[in-house]
Amino acid sequence: MNELPQDTLDARTGAAETRNSVSGSTVNGPVVQARNIDAVHIHTTRRDPLVPRELPAAPPTFIGRQAELASLSNALEANVQEGSPVVISAIGGTGGIGKTWLALHWAHQHIDRFPDGQLFVNLRGFDPSDQPVAPHEAVRGFLDALIADQKEIPAEPSSQLALFRSLVAQRRMLIVLDNARDSDQVAPLIPGSPTCTVLVTSRDQMAGLSATHGAHMLPVNTLSEAEARTLLSRRLGEERLAAEPAAVTELIAWCAGLPLALSIVASHARLEPRTPLADFAAELRDASTRLEALDAGTPTTRLETVLSWSYQALTTEQAAVFRLVGLAPGSDLSLHAAASLMGLPVARVRRVLRSLVGASLVEQPGSDRYRMHDLVRLYAAQRAHADHPQDECTAALQRMAEFCARTAHDADVLIAPHHAPIELGEQSSGCQPQPLADAAAAWEWFSVERANLMAVLHMAAEREWHARVWQLAWTLTTFQLRQGHLHDNLIAWRAGADASKYLNDPPTRTRSHRHLGRACAQLGRHEEALSHLEEGLAGAVADGDSLGQAHTHRAIAKAMEEQGNNEQALGHAQQALELYDELGVQFSGSHALNEVGWYTAKLGRFDQARQHCTEALTRCCTNNDRSGEARTLVSLGYIDHHTGEPRTAADYFRRAITLYTELGDTTAEAEALDHLGHALAGYDTDNARRAWQQAFDLYASQHRGPDAQRIQARIAELS
């Protein structure tokens, strides 16, 4: 790890005896006439070769990278023990990540292992101002460093290569091939001697080198937060950092662990010692100027320029995919989402993304999942706005939003089969919803994609794609409620309710007010909850929407219960039950019947409550409604607990917990565990404590602070 991790170093910073091998200008030396003397003969008749010392200076400040350094050392030792033909380590990563500085730091640490010399060449693989160094040019540069008399160097490239390999044979040498374009550029430069070690740095992943030469592959990632802070401390001093801890935290966040970005910020701050670090943080805070702020004055220390070199090396198709990936909302991107974003077949998009991974512009954290470093992504988005037709960008994002809505809708129906589907409109060309085999696959997809779905919802809201906003809010609801993402559910329905105003669909507006009101009630926002629920009920009455009225009465009942008003809650639940019975809606009617029993029990009328809940349980079991069954079991457990039957109550709660676990409903599971703890507390304190501890863990993970504190107090009482 280093202070200024430039992947394209100027060879002039190296040892004095370097003969322009870094810049590749050795072809400008004296031209030697072709002679009928083979390379091996020259080698055997001339003086011993020189001992080149071409390594550029070691990084002045190097931080961390202990695992990477150890990996390089282990590769060296392993190959020496196995007697492999040559030790090759390929260091890969995006521009500015510190590949060259890692190679140089390791090389200088182990310079005693290479007493016969060190060769270094910048292959300029991603330099837009010049062509990559051809292998024969690099070889000629090596020969200049190895042979004092240039007259001994043959003119033919093939003879030069043969001579180079002869000169390094059996010599303990290090050859650093910096900034390579690809495996084809590197392969001719690898000697066959088992005594040589080759270090390659590249933005390409060098898959070919791994396949043909068994290269040791070493990806270089970003710095940790602690390492980034250490880098800034080394450059700016601990006293300056300690004076503005919040600004330092923000600087580290905006630099996103990229050593080059951190070093540029540190350089600016050193040049302006009187300027508060908060000012630099503010400059980075603005995404429109962030890349400009990360400019240290030269092409190799300007982050945007360094990234542009990789971008300009892409094919037309690769560049288009790179730009659109930079626009995609969310922290990462699945292959199927990317295929819809591009409007291309999945297999084709996979090939292009793999090529971008190989170029170190895209990372692949898991199977068929892709992401970009934050600053690379910012650059890609800027290129999209500058180089990509804006109507195509809009169409791509619309396809992605549609992909999310359609796949989420399919997943929602799989995890909640009794849900009525919603209308999504005609499927667009190029949109390819991800196939989901069963409920387990749906749960997994939601778990992985939830944060990205929320990001797409926000993007759709900003672009005023009202139908997609509402569809995403709706399709996310079951998953978010069952998993305890209550705050995100509220955020989604704030956006969904706002979007519904523009859809000219009264039932949709009613649904939106109902869901937003329920989301508010679950988080204790009682006044706001009742306001939305009453507006939703009034709208349903005005539209003659009896089913909407029934659903909204149930939501109002729950809000009333949250405020401790069980009498009014019972009244609304009874109205909902009557409407469901009139409409012949059995599924929701069973839930309403259980809720009538629940609120009746809350009022102390336990015999009547048991009758309602027992009938509701029968209905739910008949309809294979496991969610409704679990709820009625909790109600019956509550009734038994409060009528002096804690052991049967505990059995009801355990059966409910089993069902909730199978359903993935951790929100209700926490509440059932809460009830179980109360039932057990009178006769089995050990298991009561275990139940409450599990409830506490779930409440805490769901950010349900008051519930978690209440349970923590109960556990303390048991102790």
C-alpha positions in Angstrom: 0.0 0.0 0.0 1.3 3.4 -0.9 1.0 7.0 -0.9 0.6 7.7 -4.6 -0.3 4.3 -6.2 0.3 5.1 -9.8 0.0 2.2 -12.1 2.0 4.0 -14.8 5.2 5.2 -13.2 7.7 7.3 -15.0 11.0 5.3 -15.3 13.0 8.5 -14.7 12.3 8.0 -10.9 14.2 4.7 -11.1 17.9 4.0 -10.9 20.3 6.0 -13.0 21.4 3.0 -15.1 17.9 2.5 -16.5 18.2 2.9 -20.3 14.6 4.1 -21.1 13.3 0.5 -20.8 10.3 1.9 -19.0 9.3 4.2 -21.8 10.1 1.7 -24.5 12.4 4.2 -26.3 15.4 1.8 -26.6 14.6 1.3 -30.3 16.0 4.8 -30.8 19.5 3.6 -30.0 22.2 2.8 -32.6 20.9 0.5 -35.3 23.0 -2.6 -35.7 23.5 -4.2 -39.1 22.2 -7.8 -39.4 25.0 -10.3 -38.9 25.1 -14.0 -39.4 25.9 -14.7 -35.8 23.4 -16.4 -33.7 22.4 -15.1 -30.3 23.8 -18.0 -28.4 27.2 -17.6 -30.0 27.3 -13.9 -29.1 26.5 -14.8 -25.5 29.3 -17.3 -25.3 32.0 -15.1 -26.7 31.4 -11.7 -25.1 32.0 -10.5 -21.6 29.7 -11.5 -18.7 26.3 -9.6 -18.9 25.7 -6.5 -16.8 23.8 -6.6 -13.5 20.8 -4.3 -14.2 19.2 -2.4 -11.3 16.2 -1.0 -13.1 13.6 -0.9 -10.3 12.1 2.5 -9.7 12.4 3.9 -6.2 10.5 2.1 -3.5 7.3 3.8 -2.4 8.2 6.4 0.3 5.1 5.4 2.4 3.6 2.0 2.3 0.7 0.9 4.4 -0.8 -2.5 5.1 -1.2 -5.0 2.2 0.3 -7.7 4.5 -1.9 -10.4 3.1 -0.9 -9.5 -0.5 2.8 -9.3 0.4 2.7 -12.7 2.1 0.9 -14.2 -0.9 3.7 -13.0 -3.2 6.4 -14.4 -0.9 4.5 -17.7 -0.5 4.3 -18.0 -4.3 8.0 -17.5 -4.6 8.8 -20.1 -2.0 6.4 -22.6 -3.4 7.8 -22.4 -6.9 11.4 -22.6 -5.7 10.6 -25.8 -3.8 8.8 -27.3 -6.7 11.4 -26.3 -9.2 8.9 -24.7 -11.6 10.3 -23.2 -14.8 9.6 -19.6 -13.6 7.7 -17.8 -10.8 5.0 -15.6 -12.2 2.7 -13.5 -10.1 0.0 -11.4 -11.8 -1.2 -8.4 -9.7 -4.5 -7.2 -11.0 -6.9 -4.4 -10.1 -8.5 -1.2 -11.3 -6.5 2.0 -12.0 -5.3 3.8 -8.9 -5.6 0.7 -6.6 -1.9 0.5 -6.0 -0.7 -2.4 -8.1 2.6 -0.9 -9.1 3.5 0.2 -5.6 2.7 -3.2 -4.2 5.0 -4.8 -6.7 7.8 -2.3 -6.0 7.5 -2.5 -2.3 7.7 -6.3 -2.4 10.6 -6.2 -4.9 12.6 -3.9 -2.7 11.9 -6.0 0.4 13.2 -9.1 -1.4 15.9 -7.5 -3.5 18.6 -9.7 -1.9 16.8 -12.7 -3.5 17.8 -11.4 -7.0 21.5 -10.7 -6.9 21.9 -11.0 -10.7 19.7 -8.0 -11.3 16.2 -6.6 -11.7 14.6 -5.5 -15.0 11.6 -3.2 -15.1 9.4 -2.1 -18.1 6.2 0.0 -18.2 4.3 -1.8 -21.0 1.9 1.2 -21.3 -1.0 -1.1 -21.7 -3.6 1.6 -21.0 -1.9 4.8 -22.0 -4.1 6.7 -24.4 -1.3 9.0 -25.5 0.8 6.2 -27.0 0.6 2.6 -28.2 1.3 -0.3 -25.8 4.9 -1.4 -25.9 5.3 -4.2 -28.3 7.0 -7.3 -26.8 10.0 -6.9 -29.1 10.5 -3.3 -28.0 10.5 -4.4 -24.4 13.0 -7.2 -25.1 15.3 -4.7 -26.8 15.1 -2.5 -23.7 16.1 -5.4 -21.6 19.1 -6.2 -23.8 20.2 -2.6 -23.6 20.3 -3.0 -19.8 22.1 -6.4 -20.0 24.7 -5.7 -22.6 27.2 -2.9 -22.5 28.2 -3.0 -26.2 25.1 -2.6 -28.4 27.0 -3.9 -31.4 26.5 -7.4 -29.8 22.7 -7.1 -30.1 21.3 -8.7 -33.3 18.8 -6.8 -35.5 16.1 -9.5 -35.8 13.5 -9.5 -33.1 13.5 -13.3 -32.9 17.2 -13.3 -32.4 16.9 -10.6 -29.7 14.4 -12.7 -27.9 16.6 -15.8 -28.0 19.5 -13.7 -26.8 17.5 -12.3 -23.9 16.5 -15.8 -22.7 20.0 -17.0 -23.0 21.3 -14.0 -20.9 18.9 -14.6 -18.1 19.2 -18.4 -18.1 20.3 -19.7 -14.7 20.5 -16.1 -13.3 18.6 -15.2 -10.2 16.7 -12.2 -11.6 13.5 -10.3 -11.1 11.6 -9.0 -14.1 8.8 -6.6 -13.4 6.3 -6.1 -16.3 4.2 -3.1 -15.2 0.9 -1.9 -16.6 0.4 -4.8 -19.1 -2.4 -4.7 -21.5 -3.2 -8.4 -21.6 -1.6 -11.9 -21.6 -0.6 -11.7 -25.2 1.7 -8.7 -24.5 3.3 -10.5 -21.5 3.8 -14.1 -22.7 6.8 -13.5 -25.0 8.6 -11.7 -22.2 8.6 -14.6 -19.8 11.9 -16.5 -19.7 12.1 -20.2 -19.3 14.7 -20.2 -16.5 13.6 -21.6 -13.1 15.8 -19.1 -11.4 13.8 -16.0 -12.7 10.8 -14.4 -11.0 8.3 -12.3 -13.0 5.9 -9.8 -11.5 3.1 -8.6 -13.8 0.8 -5.7 -13.0 -2.3 -5.1 -15.1 -5.9 -3.9 -15.0 -6.6 -7.1 -17.0 -7.1 -10.2 -14.9 -4.6 -12.1 -17.1 -6.7 -15.3 -17.4 -4.6 -16.4 -20.4 -1.4 -16.1 -18.3 -2.9 -18.2 -15.6 -4.1 -20.9 -18.1 -0.8 -21.1 -20.2 1.9 -20.4 -17.6 0.2 -21.3 -14.3 0.6 -17.7 -13.0 -0.2 -16.9 -9.4 -3.1 -14.5 -9.6 -3.3 -11.8 -7.0 -6.3 -9.3 -7.1 -5.7 -6.1 -5.2 -8.7 -4.5 -3.5 -9.4 -1.2 -1.8 -8.0 -0.2 1.6 -9.9 -0.8 4.8 -11.2 2.3 6.7 -8.4 1.9 9.2 -5.7 1.6 6.5 -7.1 4.7 4.7 -7.0 6.7 7.9 -3.4 5.6 8.5 -2.5 6.8 5.0 -3.9 10.2 5.7 -2.3 10.3 9.1 1.2 9.6 7.6 0.7 12.4 5.1 -1.1 15.0 7.2 -0.2 14.2 10.8 -2.3 12.8 13.5 -2.9 16.2 15.1 -4.7 17.6 12.0 -6.8 14.5 11.7 -7.8 14.5 15.4 -8.9 18.1 15.1 -11.6 17.2 12.5 -12.7 13.6 13.0 -16.0 14.0 11.2 -14.3 15.5 8.1 -11.8 12.7 8.1 -14.5 10.1 8.2 -16.2 11.8 5.3 -13.0 12.1 3.2 -12.3 8.4 3.7 -15.9 7.5 2.7 -15.8 9.6 -0.5 -12.4 8.2 -1.5 -13.9 4.7 -1.0 -10.7 3.0 -0.1 -8.9 3.9 -3.4 -5.3 4.7 -2.6 -4.8 7.1 -5.5 -7.9 9.1 -4.4 -6.7 9.2 -0.8 -3.2 10.3 -1.9 -4.6 13.1 -4.1 -6.7 14.4 -1.2 -3.7 14.3 1.1 -1.6 16.1 -1.4 -4.1 18.9 -1.8 -4.5 19.2 2.0 -0.7 19.4 2.5 -0.5 22.2 0.0 -3.2 24.1 1.8 -2.4 23.5 5.5 -4.7 26.3 6.7 -7.7 25.0 4.8 -10.1 22.9 7.0 -10.4 19.3 6.0 -14.2 19.9 6.0 -13.7 22.1 3.0 -12.1 19.2 1.0 -14.9 16.9 2.2 -17.5 19.3 1.0 -15.9 19.4 -2.4 -16.0 15.6 -2.6 -19.5 15.6 -1.4 -20.8 17.0 -4.7 -20.8 14.1 -7.1 -20.7 16.5 -10.1 -17.2 17.8 -9.0 -15.8 14.8 -7.2 -13.6 13.5 -9.9 -12.3 17.0 -10.7 -11.4 17.3 -7.0 -9.4 14.2 -7.2 -6.8 15.8 -9.5 -3.1 16.1 -8.4 -2.0 18.0 -11.5 -0.5 15.3 -13.7 -2.1 12.7 -16.0 -0.9 9.8 -13.8 -2.2 11.5 -10.6 -5.6 12.6 -12.0 -8.1 9.9 -11.2 -10.4 10.7 -14.0 -7.5 10.5 -16.5 -6.3 7.1 -15.1 -9.8 5.7 -15.4 -10.2 7.1 -19.0 -7.2 5.0 -20.1 -9.1 1.8 -19.3 -12.3 3.2 -20.8 -10.7 4.1 -24.1 -9.3 0.6 -24.4 -12.8 -1.0 -24.5 -14.7 -2.2 -27.5 -17.8 -0.3 -28.5 -20.1 -2.9 -26.9 -18.0 -3.1 -23.7 -18.0 0.7 -23.4 -21.8 0.8 -23.8 -22.3 -1.9 -21.1 -19.7 -0.1 -18.8 -21.7 3.2 -19.1 -25.1 1.6 -18.4 -23.8 -0.4 -15.4 -22.6 3.0 -14.0 -26.2 4.3 -14.2 -27.8 1.3 -12.5 -29.3 2.1 -9.0 -28.2 -0.1 -6.1 -24.9 -1.4 -4.7 -24.6 -4.2 -7.2 -26.3 -5.8 -10.2 -27.4 -9.3 -10.9 -26.8 -10.8 -14.3 -30.5 -11.0 -15.1 -31.0 -7.3 -14.1 -28.1 -6.4 -16.3 -29.6 -8.2 -19.2 -32.8 -6.2 -18.9 -30.8 -3.0 -18.4 -28.9 -3.7 -21.7 -31.9 -5.2 -23.5 -29.6 -8.1 -24.6 -29.7 -11.9 -24.1 -28.3 -13.1 -20.8 -25.5 -15.2 -22.3 -24.2 -12.2 -24.3 -24.3 -9.8 -21.3 -22.5 -12.4 -19.2 -19.6 -12.5 -21.8 -19.4 -8.7 -21.8 -19.4 -8.3 -18.1 -16.7 -11.0 -17.8 -14.6 -9.0 -20.1 -15.1 -5.9 -17.9 -14.2 -7.9 -14.9 -11.1 -9.0 -16.7 -10.3 -5.3 -17.4 -10.7 -4.6 -13.6 -13.5 -2.0 -14.3 -16.2 -4.3 -12.8 -15.9 -6.6 -9.8 -17.6 -9.9 -9.4 -18.3 -10.5 -5.7 -20.4 -13.6 -6.3 -21.8 -15.9 -9.0 -23.6 -13.8 -11.6 -23.4 -10.6 -9.5 -21.4 -7.5 -10.5 -20.5 -4.2 -8.9 -18.2 -1.2 -9.5 -15.9 0.7 -7.1 -17.8 3.8 -6.2 -15.4 6.2 -8.0 -15.3 3.9 -11.1 -19.1 3.9 -11.1 -19.1 7.7 -10.8 -16.8 7.9 -13.8 -19.0 5.4 -15.8 -22.1 7.5 -15.0 -20.4 10.6 -16.3 -19.4 8.8 -19.4 -23.0 7.7 -19.9 -24.2 11.3 -19.7 -21.5 12.4 -22.1 -21.2 9.6 -24.5 -24.4 7.6 -24.5 -27.7 8.7 -26.2 -29.9 9.9 -23.4 -33.0 8.3 -24.8 -31.2 5.0 -24.7 -30.1 5.6 -21.1 -33.7 6.3 -20.1 -35.0 3.2 -22.0 -32.4 1.1 -20.2 -33.4 2.3 -16.8 -37.1 1.8 -17.6 -36.4 -1.8 -18.6 -34.5 -2.3 -15.3 -37.4 -0.8 -13.2 -39.8 -3.0 -15.1 -37.5 -6.1 -14.5 -37.6 -5.3 -10.8 -41.3 -4.8 -10.6 -42.1 -8.0 -12.6 -39.7 -10.3 -10.8 -40.7 -8.9 -7.4 -44.3 -9.5 -8.3 -43.6 -13.1 -9.2 -41.6 -13.5 -6.0 -44.4 -12.0 -3.9 -47.0 -14.3 -5.2 -44.7 -17.3 -4.5 -44.2 -16.4 -0.9 -47.8 -15.3 -0.4 -49.9 -17.5 -2.8 -53.2 -16.0 -1.6 -52.3 -12.5 -2.7 -54.3 -11.2 -5.6 -51.9 -10.2 -8.5 -51.8 -6.6 -9.7 -51.7 -5.3 -13.2 -48.2 -4.5 -14.5 -49.1 -3.7 -18.1 -47.7 -5.1 -21.3 -44.1 -6.4 -21.0 -41.5 -4.3 -22.8 -39.2 -5.7 -25.4 -35.8 -6.4 -23.8 -37.2 -6.8 -20.3 -36.4 -10.3 -19.1 -37.9 -11.1 -15.6 -35.8 -13.5 -13.6 -37.3 -17.0 -13.4 -37.9 -18.2 -9.8 -38.6 -21.8 -9.3 -40.4 -21.8 -5.9 -40.9 -19.9 -2.7 -37.4 -20.6 -1.4 -35.9 -19.1 -4.6 -38.3 -16.1 -4.1 -37.1 -15.6 -0.5 -33.5 -15.8 -1.6 -34.0 -13.3 -4.4 -35.8 -10.8 -2.2 -33.1 -11.2 0.5 -30.3 -10.4 -2.0 -32.1 -7.7 -4.0 -34.2 -5.8 -1.3 -31.7 -2.9 -1.0 -31.4 -2.7 -4.8 -35.2 -2.7 -5.2 -35.5 0.2 -2.8 -32.8 2.0 -4.8 -34.7 1.4 -8.0 -37.9 2.6 -6.3 -36.2 5.9 -5.3 -34.9 6.3 -8.9 -38.3 5.7 -10.3 -39.8 8.3 -7.9 -37.2 10.9 -8.9 -38.0 10.3 -12.6 -41.8 10.4 -11.8 -42.4 6.9 -13.2 -45.5 6.7 -10.9 -46.9 3.3 -11.9 -43.5 1.6 -11.3 -43.1 3.3 -7.9 -46.5 2.0 -6.8 -45.9 -1.5 -8.2 -42.5 -1.7 -6.3 -44.0 -0.5 -3.0 -46.8 -3.1 -3.4 -44.6 -6.1 -4.3 -42.1 -5.4 -1.6 -44.7 -5.2 1.2 -45.0 -8.8 2.3 -41.3 -9.4 2.4 -40.5 -6.2 4.2 -43.2 -6.8 6.9 -42.3 -10.4 7.5 -38.6 -9.5 7.7 -39.1 -6.6 10.0 -38.0 -3.9 7.6 -40.6 -1.6 9.0 -38.8 1.7 8.3 -38.2 0.8 4.7 -41.8 -0.3 4.3 -42.8 3.2 5.5 -40.4 4.9 3.0 -41.7 2.7 0.2 -45.4 3.5 0.9 -44.7 7.2 1.3 -43.5 7.1 -2.3 -46.2 4.7 -3.3 -49.0 6.9 -1.9 -47.6 10.0 -3.5 -47.4 8.2 -6.8 -51.0 6.9 -6.6 -52.2 10.6 -6.8 -51.1 10.6 -10.5 -52.6 7.2 -11.5 -56.3 8.1 -11.9 -57.2 4.9 -10.2 -59.3 5.3 -7.0 -58.9 1.7 -5.7 -55.1 2.2 -6.0 -55.3 5.4 -3.9 -57.4 3.6 -1.3 -54.8 0.8 -1.1 -52.0 3.3 -0.8 -53.6 5.2 2.1 -54.3 1.9 3.8 -50.7 0.6 3.5 -49.2 3.9 4.4 -51.5 4.2 7.5 -50.5 0.7 8.6 -46.8 1.4 8.1 -47.1 4.5 10.3 -49.0 2.7 13.0 -46.4 -0.1 13.2 -43.8 2.6 14.0 -45.9 4.4 16.5 -46.9 7.3 14.3 -50.5 7.1 15.4 -51.8 10.5 14.4 -50.4 10.2 10.9 -51.6 6.6 10.7 -55.2 7.4 11.4 -55.2 10.4 9.1 -54.2 8.2 6.1 -56.5 5.3 7.1 -59.5 7.6 7.5 -58.8 9.2 4.1 -58.5 5.7 2.6 -61.8 4.6 4.2 -63.6 7.7 3.0 -62.3 7.1 -0.5 -63.4 3.5 -0.6 -66.9 4.5 0.6 -67.1 7.2 -2.0 -66.1 4.8 -4.7 -68.4 2.0 -3.5 -65.4 -0.2 -3.0 -66.7 -2.6 -0.3 -63.6 -4.8 -0.3 -61.4 -1.8 0.1 -63.6 -0.7 3.0 -63.2 -4.1 4.7 -59.4 -4.1 4.3 -59.2 -0.6 5.6 -61.4 -1.3 8.6 -59.0 -4.0 9.7 -56.0 -1.6 9.3 -57.8 1.0 11.4 -58.5 -1.7 14.0 -54.8 -2.5 14.3 -54.0 1.2 14.6 -56.6 1.6 17.4 -55.0 -1.4 19.2 -51.6 0.2 19.0 -53.1 3.2 20.8 -54.7 1.0 23.5 -58.2 1.5 22.3 -59.4 -2.1 22.0 -63.1 -1.3 22.1 -62.9 0.8 18.9 -60.5 -1.8 17.4 -63.2 -4.5 17.9 -65.8 -2.3 16.3 -63.8 -1.9 13.1 -62.8 -5.6 13.0 -66.5 -6.5 13.2 -67.4 -4.2 10.4 -64.6 -5.7 8.3 -66.0 -9.3 9.1 -69.5 -8.3 8.0 -68.3 -6.9 4.7 -66.1 -10.0 4.0 -69.1 -12.2 4.7 -71.3 -10.2 2.4 -68.7 -10.4 -0.4 -68.0 -14.1 0.2 -64.3 -13.4 0.8 -63.2 -16.4 2.9 -59.5 -15.9 3.1 -59.6 -12.3 4.5 -62.8 -13.2 6.4 -60.9 -15.8 8.4 -58.3 -13.2 9.4 -61.0 -10.8 10.4 -62.8 -13.4 12.5 -59.5 -14.1 14.3 -59.0 -10.4 14.9 -62.5 -10.1 16.3 -61.6 -12.8 18.7 -58.2 -11.2 19.5 -59.7 -7.8 20.4 -62.5 -9.5 22.3 -59.8 -11.3 24.4 -58.0 -8.0 24.9 -61.2 -6.8 26.5 -61.3 -9.8 28.9 -64.2 -11.7 27.2 -62.2 -14.9 26.9 -65.0 -17.5 26.4 -66.4 -15.5 23.5 -62.9 -14.8 22.1 -62.0 -18.5 22.2 -65.1 -19.4 20.2 -64.2 -16.8 17.5 -60.6 -17.9 17.3 -61.3 -21.6 17.2 -63.7 -21.1 14.3 -61.1 -18.9 12.6 -58.4 -21.6 13.1 -60.7 -24.2 11.4 -61.3 -21.9 8.4 -57.5 -21.2 8.0 -56.6 -24.9 8.1 -59.3 -25.7 5.6 -57.9 -23.0 3.2 -54.3 -24.0 3.8 -53.7 -20.5 5.1 -50.5 -21.0 7.2 -50.1 -17.3 8.0 -53.7 -17.1 9.3 -53.3 -20.4 11.2 -50.2 -19.0 13.0 -52.1 -15.8 13.9 -55.0 -17.7 15.4 -52.6 -19.9 17.3 -51.1 -16.8 18.9 -54.6 -15.6 19.8 -55.6 -19.0 21.4 -52.3 -19.0 23.3 -53.0 -15.5 24.6 -56.4 -16.6 25.7 -55.1 -19.7 27.6 -52.3 -17.8 29.2 -54.8 -15.3 30.6 -57.2 -17.9 31.8 -54.7 -19.9 33.9 -53.4 -22.4 31.3 -49.8 -21.4 30.7 -48.6 -24.8 29.5 -51.2 -25.1 26.7 -50.6 -21.5 25.9 -46.9 -22.3 25.5 -47.8 -25.1 23.1 -49.9 -22.8 21.0 -47.1 -20.2 20.8 -44.5 -22.9 19.9 -46.8 -24.1 17.0 -47.1 -20.5 15.8 -43.4 -19.9 16.0 -42.8 -23.0 13.9 -45.2 -21.7 11.2 -43.7 -18.3 11.3 -40.2 -19.7 10.9 -41.4 -21.7 7.8 -43.0 -18.6 6.4 -39.9 -16.4 7.0 -42.1 -14.0 9.0 -39.5 -12.9 11.6 -41.6 -9.9 12.6 -44.4 -12.1 13.9 -42.0 -14.7 15.1 -40.5 -12.1 17.5 -43.9 -11.3 18.8 -44.8 -15.0 19.3 -41.5 -15.5 21.1 -42.3 -12.5 23.3 -45.7 -14.2 24.2 -44.0 -17.5 24.8 -41.6 -16.0 27.3 -44.5 -14.6 29.3 -46.3 -18.0 29.3 -43.1 -19.8 30.5 -42.0 -17.2 33.1 -44.3 -18.7 35.7 -43.0 -22.2 35.6 -39.8 -22.5 33.4 -37.6 -19.5 33.8 -34.7 -20.9 31.9 -36.7 -21.5 28.7 -38.5 -18.2 29.3 -35.1 -16.4 29.3 -34.2 -18.3 26.1 -37.4 -17.3 24.4 -37.1 -13.6 25.4 -33.5 -13.6 24.3 -34.5 -14.8 20.9 -37.2 -12.2 20.8 -34.8 -9.5 21.9 -32.3 -10.5 19.1 -35.1 -10.3 16.5 -36.5 -7.0 17.8 -33.0 -5.5 17.8 -32.2 -6.7 14.3 -35.5 -5.1 13.1 -34.7 -1.8 14.8 -37.7 -2.1 17.1 -36.1 -0.2 20.0 -39.0 0.0 22.5 -39.8 -3.7 22.1 -36.2 -4.6 22.5 -35.8 -2.5 25.7 -39.0 -3.9 27.2 -37.8 -7.5 26.6 -34.3 -6.6 28.0 -36.0 -5.4 31.2 -37.9 -8.7 31.4 -34.7 -10.7 31.1 -33.1 -8.6 33.8 -36.1 -9.3 36.1 -35.6 -13.1 35.6 -32.0 -12.8 36.5 
